[in-house]
Amino acid sequence: MTKKPRAFRAMLKATFAASAALLGLHAWNAQAQQLSFWYQSSTPAHETILKQQIESCAAQQPGVSVRPESIGLDVMYPRLATALRERKPPNVINTVESVVAFLQSRNSLAPVDDLIDGHGRADFIPAFLNTVSAGGKTWAVPDWALHHAVWYRKDLFAEAGIQKLPTNWAELQAVAEKLTKDKDGDGKPDQFGFAVPWGAKFFAAQQSLFDALYAQGITVADPKTGSYAFGARKAEAVAALDYMMQMHKRFSPPASIDWTLIEIRTALMNGQIAAGAEWGGVVKFVEQQRPELLDKLGVFPLPGRDGAAKASLGGGFFHMIGAAPDKEVAASKKLVSCLMQSEEVAKRANSRAIFALPAINSAYSTEAFKNDPIMKRFGPEIEVIRRDVISRWYRYGLEAGLNPVSSIMESTSVINEAMQKVALGRQTVQQAVDELDSFMKQSFEKP
């Protein structure tokens, strides 16, 4: 008589335990969150490291999973427009500053000052925080830094007897002239001193223009007031653009009228050009193609007309948190906070195809950064870039912080086409500057 009640009680206990476990599973599933993480497509090495880091950081939040997705910049804006129409922006995005401006202007981002301060605001290079600030708030977390500077062949400079790097436009012109040579004696140069590309694709022409403008401190927006500034300095812009056009005609290969950045890197590697301004991708390009030339590469800031440049063209990659329910925003911020550990930032920067640098100072002292072979080899060049380039950079339209004009300028070909017309002799420099003023002013004033 006593065995059956005991067995029955045991069965009930097991049933209740199973039910409780099942209810717990349902409750966990109800609370589980899947975060979407868009990142701009990159090298296999970078994607592998990023995915590993995301998986590791997500594991620190029970009930949270992350779905990473590679998105090319060429389709980033259409994909974002669709996501915004559906009122479901990605939870986290890692890409360039113009996308930050695009999303912030559409109230589709969460401010991240708590993340910045939690990490340590002083650790970030100030220029990167300034670019993604608006309305007294910071709208993205700087991840890694781009730089636009003059990469050159040390051996070709030495062959020409050039011992002093140019510090103004007259000196740069003299150096370019000395390096432009007819080596095979056919009456035509086969080595050119300074490449100035005007290719309409991949923003090469836009970058050549803003290299010259920023060197003279000519901006789209006033860095202090945020008001439209280019129109008041058109005469100076004409002189700056004319200088770059003359450098192109005299010291750059004729084919550079259509060059993108890949052609600059190839020409620098092959000795067709002795110098050219670009993002530093030539370092990784040479490492893959002709590593014996790595020691022959050097860098210096593009100078201004009368001395050191007022500013340089730059950019970077940033983590954004999409506007979402509070729980998703909180989980997204924890994920990004984990990704911003100094060692992890250094690993991501090191894995880029381009010569990227961390946007936080502490990453430079990590073992991951110090022990990377490329970073060790280019230690002096990195110091130049940190001191003279990424500490004072602008991106067109974002000189005073976030402004949607940046995404408008990058998503159209107006500037590139205007530069092409001048390079081809189809319009004057003055006409091109007038056209740019009209376009940028209208874009600037769009709501």
ROSE-671207 format. One line per 3 residues: number of its first residue (from 1); their letters; for each residue z, y, x of N, C-alpha, C. Coordinates in pm, whole numbers, plus 50000, padded with zeros to 5 digits. Layout:
<pados>
NUM	a	Z/Y/X/Z/Y/X/Z/Y/X  ... .
</pados>
This chain:
<pados>
1	mtk	50000/49879/50082/50000/50000/50000/50000/50126/50086  50061/50118/50204/50071/50238/50287/49946/50263/50370  49866/50156/50398/49748/50173/50484/49640/50256/50417 .
4	kpr	49617/50233/50287/49507/50303/50220/49530/50454/50214  49650/50503/50176/49672/50648/50178/49654/50709/50317  49702/50634/50421/49684/50687/50556/49537/50697/50592 .
7	afr	49460/50595/50560/49316/50596/50588/49248/50706/50511  49291/50725/50385/49229/50828/50301/49257/50968/50358  49386/50984/50402/49423/51113/50459/49344/51141/50588 .
10	aml	49323/51040/50669/49246/51056/50792/49102/51092/50763  49046/51027/50657/48908/51057/50620/48895/51202/50572  48994/51245/50490/48991/51384/50442/49001/51483/50558 .
13	kat	49087/51451/50655/49104/51538/50771/48976/51552/50850  48908/51438/50871/48781/51441/50943/48676/51518/50866  48676/51501/50735/48578/51573/50650/48601/51722/50657 .
16	faa	48731/51762/50646/48762/51906/50653/48724/51964/50789  48749/51886/50897/48715/51933/51032/48566/51953/51047  48488/51856/50995/48341/51867/51003/48292/51987/50923 .
19	saa	48354/52005/50804/48314/52119/50720/48345/52251/50789  48463/52255/50851/48501/52378/50921/48406/52406/51036  48369/52300/51109/48275/52318/51220/48141/52366/51170 .
22	llg	48097/52308/51056/47969/52349/50999/47973/52493/50953  48085/52531/50889/48099/52670/50845/48102/52765/50965  48168/52719/51073/48171/52801/51195/48033/52819/51253 .
25	lha	47951/52713/51249/47814/52721/51299/47734/52819/51216  47752/52811/51083/47681/52906/50995/47723/53049/51023  47852/53067/51046/47902/53202/51075/47845/53252/51206 .
28	wna	47837/53164/51309/47780/53203/51439/47634/53240/51423  47561/53158/51344/47419/53186/51321/47400/53319/51251  47493/53349/51158/47481/53475/51084/47500/53594/51178 .
31	qaq	47583/53574/51282/47611/53683/51374/47514/53686/51493  47439/53578/51516/47350/53570/51631/47247/53681/51626  47218/53738/51742/47120/53847/51751/47012/53809/51851 .
34	qls	46890/53835/51813/46780/53820/51908/46725/53959/51937  46733/53998/52062/46685/54129/52104/46544/54117/52161  46461/54211/52126/46326/54216/52185/46330/54306/52308 .
37	fwy	46262/54263/52412/46262/54337/52539/46117/54348/52586  46062/54468/52574/45925/54492/52621/45931/54548/52763  45845/54499/52848/45835/54554/52983/45689/54567/53021 .
40	qss	45659/54669/53096/45520/54691/53138/45479/54582/53236  45365/54520/53208/45319/54406/53287/45310/54442/53435  45343/54345/53518/45352/54370/53662/45311/54244/53737 .
43	tpa	45363/54229/53859/45331/54113/53942/45406/53990/53893  45356/53872/53923/45430/53749/53888/45571/53749/53946  45587/53799/54069/45719/53801/54132/45816/53890/54054 .
46	het	45767/54007/54012/45853/54098/53937/45891/54037/53802  45796/53978/53735/45823/53919/53603/45922/53804/53616  45908/53723/53720/46000/53612/53740/46143/53662/53760 .
49	ilk	46159/53762/53846/46293/53817/53873/46351/53882/53748  46270/53961/53678/46318/54029/53557/46363/53929/53452  46284/53825/53429/46321/53725/53329/46449/53651/53368 .
52	qqi	46464/53621/53497/46586/53556/53543/46707/53646/53520  46690/53774/53549/46801/53868/53531/46836/53884/53384  46733/53892/53299/46757/53904/53155/46832/53783/53103 .
55	esc	46790/53664/53144/46855/53541/53099/47001/53537/53143  47025/53575/53269/47162/53575/53321/47250/53675/53247  47198/53794/53222/47276/53898/53154/47298/53865/53006 .
58	aaq	47196/53807/52943/47210/53768/52802/47317/53661/52786  47328/53572/52884/47427/53464/52877/47569/53517/52875  47589/53642/52916/47722/53701/52917/47763/53755/52781 .
61	qpg	47669/53747/52684/47699/53790/52547/47678/53670/52454  47781/53596/52421/47766/53482/52331/47703/53524/52199  47607/53447/52154/47542/53478/52027/47426/53574/52040 .
64	vsv	47395/53615/52161/47283/53708/52183/47175/53638/52264  47052/53645/52217/46938/53596/52293/46838/53709/52309  46754/53701/52410/46658/53808/52439/46519/53748/52450 .
67	rpe	46424/53814/52387/46285/53770/52391/46204/53870/52473  46182/53843/52603/46102/53936/52685/45953/53923/52656  45884/54035/52662/45740/54035/52635/45671/54137/52726 .
70	sig	45569/54092/52796/45493/54179/52886/45389/54258/52806  45390/54390/52822/45299/54479/52749/45229/54570/52849  45096/54566/52855/45022/54656/52943/45027/54798/52892 .
73	ldv	45023/54895/52985/45028/55035/52944/44908/55072/52859  44795/55001/52877/44675/55031/52799/44692/55000/52651  44786/54911/52619/44810/54877/52477/44950/54918/52432 .
76	myp	45028/54980/52522/45166/55014/52490/45175/55108/52370  45095/55215/52370/45105/55313/52262/45061/55255/52127  44948/55183/52118/44912/55121/51989/45019/55024/51939 .
79	rla	45076/54944/52031/45178/54848/51989/45303/54921/51939  45338/55029/52008/45454/55106/51965/45430/55173/51830  45309/55225/51810/45277/55289/51682/45292/55190/51567 .
82	tal	45247/55067/51589/45262/54963/51487/45409/54932/51463  45485/54919/51570/45628/54888/51557/45701/54999/51482  45664/55123/51507/45729/55235/51439/45694/55239/51291 .
85	rer	45569/55205/51259/45530/55199/51117/45612/55094/51043  45643/54987/51112/45723/54880/51053/45873/54908/51065  45907/55023/51124/46046/55066/51142/46127/54964/51221 .
88	kpp	46062/54906/51321/46130/54809/51406/46084/54827/51550  46130/54934/51617/46095/54950/51758/46162/54841/51841  46110/54810/51957/46175/54711/52044/46318/54754/52075 .
91	nvi	46404/54655/52098/46543/54688/52131/46555/54751/52269  46480/54697/52365/46482/54750/52501/46338/54758/52550  46305/54866/52618/46172/54882/52677/46189/54928/52821 .
94	ntv	46111/54871/52912/46112/54916/53051/45971/54960/53087  45953/55090/53097/45821/55145/53130/45836/55290/53171  45726/55365/53171/45722/55499/53230/45779/55607/53139 .
97	esv	45801/55724/53200/45867/55835/53133/45789/55892/53014  45656/55885/53017/45579/55939/52904/45606/55861/52776  45637/55733/52788/45672/55652/52670/45810/55694/52618 .
100	vaf	45901/55731/52709/46031/55784/52666/46008/55909/52581  45921/55997/52628/45892/56121/52553/45831/56090/52417  45739/55995/52413/45673/55955/52288/45774/55906/52186 .
103	lqs	45864/55817/52227/45958/55757/52133/46071/55854/52095  46117/55932/52192/46225/56026/52161/46179/56131/52061  46053/56174/52072/46001/56276/51979/45989/56221/51837 .
106	rns	45992/56088/51823/45983/56024/51692/46117/55966/51647  46224/56015/51709/46360/55973/51673/46376/55822/51674  46316/55758/51772/46316/55612/51778/46394/55557/51896 .
109	lap	46475/55641/51959/46557/55597/52072/46704/55630/52047  46790/55550/52107/46933/55579/52108/46966/55651/52239  47049/55755/52237/47088/55821/52363/47169/55725/52449 .
112	vdd	47163/55744/52580/47226/55647/52671/47324/55713/52769  47379/55828/52731/47473/55894/52821/47596/55808/52849  47638/55728/52751/47751/55639/52776/47718/55536/52883 .
115	lid	47593/55488/52884/47549/55394/52988/47545/55462/53125  47487/55582/53128/47476/55657/53253/47615/55684/53311  47705/55733/53227/47840/55766/53274/47919/55641/53309 .
118	ghg	47897/55532/53233/47966/55408/53263/47924/55351/53397  47797/55366/53431/47749/55321/53562/47797/55414/53672  47797/55543/53642/47831/55646/53742/47714/55742/53756 .
121	rad	47723/55855/53687/47610/55949/53683/47568/55994/53822  47663/56009/53912/47632/56059/54047/47548/55960/54127  47540/55835/54081/47463/55735/54155/47313/55752/54133 .
124	fip	47273/55820/54026/47132/55835/53993/47072/55954/54067  46949/55940/54114/46877/56052/54174/46854/56155/54063  46905/56278/54076/46904/56375/53965/46767/56399/53902 .
127	afl	46661/56402/53983/46528/56430/53927/46490/56332/53819  46537/56208/53828/46502/56107/53729/46579/56126/53599  46703/56169/53609/46779/56200/53488/46724/56323/53419 .
130	ntv	46686/56424/53497/46634/56547/53438/46509/56522/53355  46425/56432/53402/46297/56407/53335/46315/56346/53197  46419/56266/53178/46436/56196/53050/46551/56254/52969 .
133	sag	46577/56382/52988/46681/56452/52912/46618/56548/52812  46684/56565/52699/46641/56661/52596/46756/56681/52500  46772/56805/52453/46875/56834/52355/47016/56804/52404 .
136	gkt	47036/56817/52536/47169/56792/52590/47205/56645/52603  47108/56556/52583/47133/56412/52592/47033/56346/52686  47071/56229/52736/46982/56150/52820/46931/56033/52738 .
139	wav	46799/56007/52746/46737/55913/52653/46683/55787/52720  46706/55771/52848/46664/55649/52917/46742/55636/53047  46753/55513/53095/46825/55484/53218/46725/55464/53331 .
142	pdw	46723/55549/53434/46629/55533/53545/46648/55398/53613  46536/55331/53641/46540/55199/53702/46485/55203/53844  46357/55232/53858/46302/55243/53993/46204/55359/54002 .
145	alh	46181/55402/54126/46113/55528/54152/45973/55509/54210  45880/55586/54157/45748/55599/54217/45748/55723/54307  45651/55732/54394/45634/55853/54475/45486/55872/54501 .
148	hav	45442/55997/54507/45304/56028/54539/45306/56112/54665  45257/56056/54774/45260/56124/54903/45136/56083/54983  45119/56142/55099/45002/56114/55183/45032/55996/55274 .
151	wyr	44963/55886/55252/44971/55773/55343/44855/55784/55441  44884/55755/55568/44781/55777/55670/44785/55667/55775  44677/55661/55854/44666/55564/55962/44713/55627/56092 .
154	kdl	44827/55582/56142/44882/55637/56265/44786/55619/56383  44718/55505/56387/44629/55478/56500/44510/55573/56502  44455/55607/56383/44342/55699/56378/44384/55841/56413 .
157	fae	44504/55879/56372/44557/56010/56410/44574/56016/56563  44626/55908/56622/44648/55906/56768/44515/55911/56843  44415/55839/56794/44283/55840/56858/44224/55980/56859 .
160	agi	44253/56057/56753/44200/56193/56743/44288/56294/56817  44396/56247/56880/44484/56336/56955/44574/56420/56868  44597/56377/56744/44682/56453/56651/44826/56407/56667 .
163	qkl	44910/56495/56716/45049/56461/56741/45145/56524/56640  45097/56628/56572/45183/56699/56477/45125/56683/56336  45208/56639/56244/45163/56623/56105/45148/56760/56040 .
166	ptn	45050/56775/55950/45025/56906/55887/45140/56951/55798  45168/57080/55804/45279/57136/55726/45232/57243/55627  45103/57271/55622/45047/57363/55522/44901/57327/55498 .
169	wae	44835/57396/55407/44699/57357/55369/44598/57382/55481  44617/57488/55556/44525/57516/55667/44533/57405/55772  44655/57361/55802/44673/57253/55900/44618/57121/55846 .
172	lqa	44635/57096/55718/44581/56974/55658/44429/56974/55665  44370/57088/55641/44224/57099/55649/44177/57076/55793  44248/57133/55890/44210/57116/56030/44222/56970/56074 .
175	vae	44327/56904/56030/44346/56761/56061/44235/56679/55998  44204/56706/55870/44099/56632/55800/43963/56650/55868  43938/56771/55916/43810/56798/55985/43802/56719/56116 .
178	klt	43913/56714/56188/43915/56643/56316/43899/56492/56297  43943/56442/56183/43938/56299/56156/43810/56255/56087  43727/56349/56048/43599/56315/55986/43495/56302/56096 .
181	kdk	43447/56179/56118/43365/56151/56237/43241/56068/56203  43138/56093/56283/43018/56008/56283/43033/55910/56398  43088/55794/56369/43119/55698/56475/42997/55618/56522 .
184	dgd	42900/55598/56433/42786/55514/56473/42664/55597/56517  42678/55730/56516/42572/55817/56567/42449/55830/56481  42462/55803/56350/42344/55814/56263/42334/55950/56196 .
187	gkp	42419/56042/56237/42414/56177/56181/42495/56195/56053  42563/56089/56007/42642/56097/55886/42784/56046/55916  42885/56110/55858/43022/56062/55882/43041/55921/55827 .
190	dqf	43111/55839/55902/43149/55708/55850/43301/55688/55854  43370/55788/55906/43516/55796/55892/43548/55933/55834  43629/55935/55728/43659/56059/55658/43808/56091/55671 .
193	gfa	43836/56221/55680/43971/56265/55714/44073/56260/55603  44031/56287/55479/44130/56296/55371/44062/56266/55238  44102/56158/55174/44040/56119/55046/44098/56199/54931 .
196	vpw	44008/56258/54851/44047/56324/54726/43966/56259/54614  44024/56165/54540/43948/56094/54436/43944/56171/54306  43828/56166/54240/43814/56231/54109/43774/56129/54002 .
199	gak	43810/56003/54023/43777/55901/53924/43844/55930/53791  43768/55911/53683/43821/55939/53550/43912/55827/53499  43905/55710/53561/43987/55598/53516/44119/55597/53591 .
202	ffa	44222/55547/53521/44354/55529/53580/44411/55658/53639  44374/55771/53581/44437/55899/53609/44421/55950/53752  44326/55897/53829/44310/55941/53968/44280/56091/53974 .
205	aqq	44188/56139/53889/44153/56282/53890/44273/56367/53849  44343/56322/53748/44462/56394/53701/44564/56407/53813  44578/56301/53892/44676/56302/53999/44633/56393/54114 .
208	slf	44504/56395/54145/44456/56486/54250/44481/56631/54210  44458/56662/54083/44482/56798/54034/44629/56836/54046  44718/56749/53995/44860/56786/53992/44926/56778/54129 .
211	dal	44869/56703/54221/44916/56711/54359/44910/56855/54408  44794/56919/54385/44775/57056/54432/44858/57156/54352  44865/57138/54219/44941/57231/54135/45089/57228/54170 .
214	yaq	45146/57108/54176/45289/57098/54204/45325/57146/54344  45236/57126/54440/45261/57175/54575/45284/57326/54573  45218/57392/54478/45233/57538/54465/45334/57577/54357 .
217	git	45400/57479/54299/45501/57508/54197/45442/57547/54063  45315/57513/54040/45250/57542/53912/45275/57426/53818  45335/57454/53703/45376/57349/53611/45318/57372/53471 .
220	vad	45322/57269/53390/45282/57282/53249/45393/57352/53172  45516/57302/53188/45633/57364/53126/45716/57434/53232  45778/57544/53196/45870/57612/53287/45992/57522/53308 .
223	pkt	46023/57485/53432/46134/57392/53456/46269/57442/53407  46286/57574/53393/46415/57628/53350/46422/57650/53199  46315/57705/53142/46319/57741/53000/46253/57637/52909 .
226	gsy	46164/57556/52965/46092/57458/52884/45973/57515/52810  45947/57645/52823/45834/57707/52754/45703/57679/52829  45591/57695/52761/45461/57671/52823/45439/57771/52936 .
229	afg	45403/57722/53055/45398/57807/53173/45262/57812/53241  45176/57714/53219/45052/57703/53295/44961/57825/53275  44953/57874/53153/44861/57983/53121/44886/58109/53201 .
232	ark	45011/58133/53241/45046/58254/53316/45010/58243/53463  44969/58122/53507/44942/58103/53650/44802/58045/53673  44711/58081/53586/44576/58025/53595/44504/58067/53723 .
235	aea	44526/58188/53770/44459/58233/53892/44502/58147/54011  44631/58117/54018/44681/58031/54126/44628/57888/54110  44616/57843/53984/44564/57709/53959/44418/57698/54002 .
238	vaa	44342/57804/53980/44202/57806/54023/44195/57791/54176  44279/57864/54248/44279/57856/54394/44320/57717/54442  44419/57656/54377/44466/57524/54416/44359/57418/54391 .
241	ldy	44297/57424/54273/44193/57326/54241/44071/57344/54331  44037/57470/54360/43924/57495/54448/43949/57435/54587  44073/57447/54635/44107/57388/54765/44084/57238/54764 .
244	mmq	44132/57171/54660/44117/57026/54653/43970/56986/54640  43892/57066/54567/43749/57036/54555/43678/57051/54689  43715/57152/54766/43654/57171/54898/43694/57058/54993 .
247	mhk	43818/57014/54985/43861/56901/55067/43781/56775/55030  43755/56760/54902/43675/56646/54857/43533/56653/54913  43471/56768/54901/43330/56781/54943/43312/56766/55093 .
250	rfs	43410/56812/55170/43393/56815/55316/43450/56693/55388  43559/56637/55336/43630/56538/55415/43661/56408/55341  43599/56389/55225/43623/56269/55146/43490/56197/55125 .
253	ppa	43487/56064/55123/43360/55993/55103/43292/56035/54973  43161/56051/54972/43091/56090/54849/43125/56000/54731  43144/55870/54755/43174/55777/54647/43310/55802/54584 .
256	sid	43395/55881/54650/43530/55904/54598/43529/55986/54470  43413/56037/54433/43402/56108/54306/43435/56016/54189  43419/55885/54211/43451/55787/54106/43567/55695/54145 .
259	wtl	43632/55723/54255/43736/55632/54303/43859/55629/54213  43918/55510/54205/44054/55492/54153/44144/55466/54273  44267/55431/54247/44362/55412/54357/44329/55289/54442 .
262	iei	44270/55189/54382/44235/55068/54458/44136/55102/54569  44040/55189/54540/43942/55227/54642/44008/55304/54757  44108/55387/54726/44179/55458/54833/44247/55357/54925 .
265	rta	44313/55261/54866/44386/55161/54946/44292/55079/55032  44180/55040/54974/44083/54962/55050/44026/55043/55166  43990/55168/55138/43931/55255/55241/44031/55284/55353 .
268	lmn	44157/55303/55318/44260/55329/55419/44280/55205/55506  44281/55090/55442/44298/54966/55515/44181/54941/55611  44060/54972/55566/43940/54945/55646/43905/55055/55744 .
271	gqi	43981/55165/55742/43955/55274/55835/43842/55366/55792  43795/55353/55667/43693/55445/55618/43751/55584/55599  43878/55590/55562/43949/55717/55553/44071/55709/55643 .
274	aag	44116/55824/55692/44233/55828/55778/44359/55862/55701  44344/55921/55579/44460/55960/55500/44419/55980/55355  44516/55969/55267/44492/55994/55124/44623/55986/55048 .
277	aew	44635/56068/54944/44757/56069/54863/44751/55960/54757  44855/55881/54750/44865/55777/54647/45009/55734/54631  45032/55629/54549/45166/55590/54510/45234/55493/54607 .
280	ggv	45172/55463/54718/45233/55372/54813/45193/55228/54794  45103/55202/54699/45056/55066/54678/44981/55010/54796  44936/55098/54887/44864/55053/55006/44953/54962/55091 .
283	vkf	45084/54982/55087/45175/54901/55168/45166/54753/55128  45184/54727/54998/45177/54589/54952/45035/54535/54961  44936/54623/54942/44795/54584/54952/44764/54535/55094 .
286	veq	44805/54613/55194/44782/54575/55333/44863/54451/55370  44984/54441/55318/45067/54323/55345/44995/54194/55303  44924/54201/55191/44854/54083/55141/44722/54059/55212 .
289	qrp	44653/54169/55249/44517/54155/55302/44511/54152/55455  44579/54248/55519/44574/54259/55665/44711/54301/55718  44808/54210/55717/44945/54246/55755/44959/54301/55896 .
292	ell	44861/54274/55983/44869/54327/56120/44856/54479/56123  44811/54538/56013/44796/54684/56007/44920/54755/55955  45021/54682/55912/45138/54747/55852/45203/54849/55945 .
295	dkl	45210/54817/56073/45272/54910/56168/45189/55035/56191  45066/55036/56144/44979/55152/56163/44983/55249/56044  45064/55217/55942/45074/55303/55825/45192/55399/55838 .
298	gvf	45168/55524/55801/45274/55624/55798/45262/55708/55673  45359/55795/55649/45358/55876/55527/45412/56016/55558  45358/56116/55489/45415/56251/55493/45391/56318/55359 .
301	plp	45476/56412/55318/45457/56480/55190/45332/56568/55194  45259/56572/55085/45150/56668/55076/45210/56808/55086  45165/56890/55182/45227/57023/55196/45176/57122/55092 .
304	grd	45242/57237/55086/45195/57347/55004/45101/57436/55084  45049/57539/55022/44953/57627/55089/45012/57691/55213  45137/57739/55203/45196/57815/55314/45315/57745/55378 .
307	gaa	45342/57625/55340/45457/57554/55396/45489/57432/55312  45615/57394/55313/45656/57275/55238/45621/57290/55089  45583/57181/55027/45547/57183/54886/45668/57222/54802 .
310	kas	45640/57297/54695/45747/57336/54602/45799/57214/54526  45711/57119/54498/45747/56996/54427/45636/56894/54453  45659/56773/54411/45558/56669/54426/45534/56599/54294 .
313	lgg	45422/56533/54283/45393/56449/54168/45474/56321/54181  45533/56278/54074/45612/56156/54080/45618/56085/53948  45714/55998/53935/45730/55919/53814/45826/55806/53839 .
316	gff	45842/55721/53742/45932/55609/53758/45929/55519/53637  46013/55418/53640/46030/55328/53527/46172/55340/53477  46188/55329/53346/46315/55355/53281/46343/55249/53175 .
319	hmi	46472/55222/53153/46516/55137/53043/46545/55226/52922  46481/55197/52810/46508/55267/52685/46574/55173/52586  46659/55228/52500/46722/55151/52393/46664/55200/52261 .
322	gaa	46596/55110/52189/46534/55147/52063/46637/55173/51954  46607/55268/51865/46694/55294/51751/46701/55169/51665  46824/55126/51632/46844/55000/51559/46985/55002/51500 .
325	pdk	47020/54899/51422/47160/54890/51374/47258/54891/51490  47380/54938/51464/47479/54959/51569/47502/54835/51655  47507/54717/51591/47534/54595/51668/47422/54566/51767 .
328	eva	47298/54590/51727/47185/54567/51817/47186/54668/51932  47216/54793/51901/47223/54895/52006/47333/54860/52105  47449/54818/52055/47560/54784/52143/47524/54666/52234 .
331	ask	47460/54564/52177/47419/54447/52257/47312/54486/52358  47221/54573/52318/47116/54618/52409/47173/54696/52526  47273/54779/52498/47334/54858/52604/47412/54769/52701 .
334	klv	47477/54666/52650/47547/54573/52740/47446/54502/52830  47332/54468/52775/47228/54401/52852/47178/54492/52964  47147/54616/52932/47095/54710/53032/47202/54742/53136 .
337	scl	47326/54756/53092/47435/54781/53187/47443/54670/53291  47426/54547/53246/47427/54433/53339/47306/54440/53433  47190/54475/53380/47068/54483/53462/47077/54592/53567 .
340	mqs	47163/54693/53544/47172/54805/53637/47270/54784/53751  47317/54661/53772/47394/54633/53892/47307/54661/54014  47364/54722/54114/47287/54773/54227/47199/54667/54292 .
343	eev	47253/54549/54312/47178/54441/54376/47055/54403/54293  47073/54401/54160/46963/54361/54072/46854/54469/54067  46895/54595/54071/46798/54705/54074/46713/54695/54200 .
346	akr	46777/54668/54313/46704/54655/54440/46605/54540/54435  46645/54428/54378/46555/54311/54370/46432/54343/54285  46451/54413/54175/46337/54448/54089/46242/54543/54161 .
349	ans	46297/54642/54227/46213/54738/54299/46135/54668/54410  46200/54580/54483/46135/54511/54594/46019/54423/54549  46024/54378/54424/45924/54282/54377/45799/54346/54320 .
352	rai	45796/54479/54314/45679/54546/54258/45561/54542/54354  45440/54542/54295/45319/54544/54378/45306/54676/54451  45353/54780/54388/45348/54913/54448/45474/54930/54536 .
355	fal	45474/55026/54625/45587/55048/54714/45693/55126/54637  45765/55054/54549/45864/55117/54463/45998/55125/54534  46079/55221/54492/46212/55240/54547/46313/55247/54432 .
358	pai	46439/55209/54456/46539/55219/54349/46564/55364/54309  46599/55383/54181/46631/55517/54131/46780/55545/54135  46858/55451/54191/47001/55473/54211/47032/55462/54360 .
361	nsa	47118/55548/54407/47146/55555/54551/47216/55430/54604  47304/55371/54522/47381/55256/54571/47294/55136/54602  47176/55127/54541/47088/55011/54564/47037/55007/54708 .
364	yst	47030/55123/54773/46976/55129/54909/47070/55065/55012  47196/55050/54977/47291/54990/55070/47320/54843/55039  47247/54787/54942/47268/54646/54908/47200/54555/55009 .
367	eaf	47247/54431/55015/47186/54334/55104/47043/54305/55062  47018/54303/54931/46884/54275/54881/46783/54378/54932  46824/54505/54938/46734/54609/54987/46725/54608/55138 .
370	knd	46839/54605/55206/46841/54615/55351/46774/54497/55420  46778/54381/55357/46723/54261/55420/46579/54233/55382  46522/54315/55292/46383/54294/55255/46294/54332/55374 .
373	pim	46201/54244/55415/46120/54271/55535/46042/54402/55530  45983/54432/55414/45904/54556/55402/45995/54678/55410  46109/54673/55345/46200/54787/55348/46254/54810/55490 .
376	krf	46277/54702/55563/46324/54716/55702/46215/54776/55789  46092/54732/55769/45981/54780/55851/45953/54928/55828  45970/54972/55702/45937/55110/55668/46060/55197/55648 .
379	gpe	46167/55167/55720/46289/55245/55710/46269/55395/55731  46202/55439/55839/46181/55583/55859/46097/55647/55749  45996/55575/55703/45911/55630/55596/45990/55643/55465 .
382	iev	46078/55548/55440/46160/55554/55319/46252/55676/55323  46304/55708/55440/46390/55826/55453/46311/55954/55422  46186/55960/55467/46100/56076/55437/46078/56086/55287 .
385	irr	46047/55974/55224/46020/55973/55080/46145/56014/55002  46259/55961/55041/46383/55995/54970/46420/56142/54987  46402/56192/55108/46444/56330/55138/46346/56434/55082 .
388	dvi	46217/56410/55098/46118/56515/55074/46028/56494/54953  46035/56377/54890/45941/56349/54781/46012/56320/54649  46087/56210/54641/46144/56174/54511/46266/56257/54473 .
391	srw	46312/56340/54563/46424/56428/54530/46378/56551/54453  46247/56578/54452/46196/56701/54385/46058/56676/54326  46053/56585/54231/45925/56552/54170/45920/56598/54025 .
394	yry	45796/56614/53977/45770/56643/53837/45664/56547/53785  45661/56533/53654/45551/56463/53586/45497/56559/53483  45365/56567/53474/45301/56670/53392/45354/56673/53249 .
397	gle	45405/56793/53212/45459/56816/53080/45608/56791/53069  45666/56722/53168/45807/56686/53162/45891/56764/53264  45840/56876/53308/45908/56951/53414/46046/57003/53370 .
400	agl	46064/57023/53241/46193/57071/53190/46264/56965/53108  46221/56842/53118/46277/56734/53038/46173/56680/52941  46217/56595/52851/46123/56525/52763/46042/56620/52676 .
403	npv	45914/56591/52667/45823/56667/52582/45706/56575/52548  45670/56561/52420/45561/56469/52383/45426/56506/52440  45413/56627/52498/45285/56665/52558/45247/56567/52669 .
406	ssi	45345/56507/52733/45317/56413/52841/45237/56293/52793  45278/56234/52681/45206/56117/52630/45068/56157/52579  45054/56280/52528/44922/56327/52484/44829/56338/52604 .
409	mes	44879/56395/52714/44798/56413/52834/44758/56280/52897  44847/56182/52890/44817/56053/52952/44732/55962/52863  44729/55989/52734/44655/55901/52645/44515/55953/52613 .
412	tsv	44474/56064/52676/44339/56117/52657/44272/56132/52794  44141/56153/52791/44064/56167/52915/44019/56310/52941  44074/56406/52868/44029/56545/52877/44041/56598/53020 .
415	ine	44156/56579/53083/44177/56634/53217/44085/56565/53318  44079/56433/53311/43993/56360/53405/43847/56401/53392  43800/56416/53269/43661/56454/53248/43633/56595/53297 .
418	amq	43729/56685/53280/43711/56823/53329/43698/56824/53481  43779/56743/53548/43772/56735/53694/43638/56677/53740  43591/56577/53668/43463/56515/53701/43349/56617/53690 .
421	kva	43353/56699/53588/43247/56800/53569/43241/56896/53688  43358/56936/53738/43359/57027/53853/43306/56955/53976  43353/56833/53998/43311/56759/54117/43160/56733/54116 .
424	lgr	43102/56720/53998/42958/56696/53985/42877/56825/53976  42945/56941/53980/42875/57069/53973/42831/57108/53834  42889/57049/53732/42849/57077/53594/42928/57190/53530 .
427	qtv	43037/57231/53594/43108/57350/53551/43187/57405/53670  43230/57528/53660/43303/57591/53770/43451/57554/53764  43520/57581/53872/43664/57560/53875/43732/57648/53770 .
430	qqa	43686/57771/53756/43744/57862/53657/43727/57806/53516  43608/57756/53485/43582/57699/53353/43673/57579/53327  43692/57496/53430/43778/57378/53414/43922/57419/53388 .
433	vde	43971/57518/53460/44109/57563/53441/44126/57625/53302  44027/57701/53257/44033/57757/53121/44037/57645/53017  43956/57542/53038/43953/57428/52946/44089/57357/52944 .
436	lds	44147/57338/53062/44276/57271/53071/44386/57354/53005  44381/57484/53024/44480/57573/52963/44474/57561/52811  44355/57563/52755/44340/57551/52610/44392/57417/52560 .
439	fmk	44355/57310/52629/44396/57176/52587/44547/57158/52598  44604/57198/52712/44747/57175/52732/44831/57264/52641  44786/57386/52618/44861/57475/52529/44863/57420/52387 .
442	qsf	44745/57374/52338/44740/57317/52205/44826/57191/52195  44821/57109/52298/44902/56986/52299/45050/57018/52304  45084/57121/52379/45222/57162/52396/45281/57211/52265 .
445	ekp	45197/57275/52184/45246/57336/52062/45242/57243/51941  45190/57121/51961/45188/57025/51848/45330/56986/51810  45355/56975/51679/45491/56937/51638/45521/56793/51675 .
</pados>
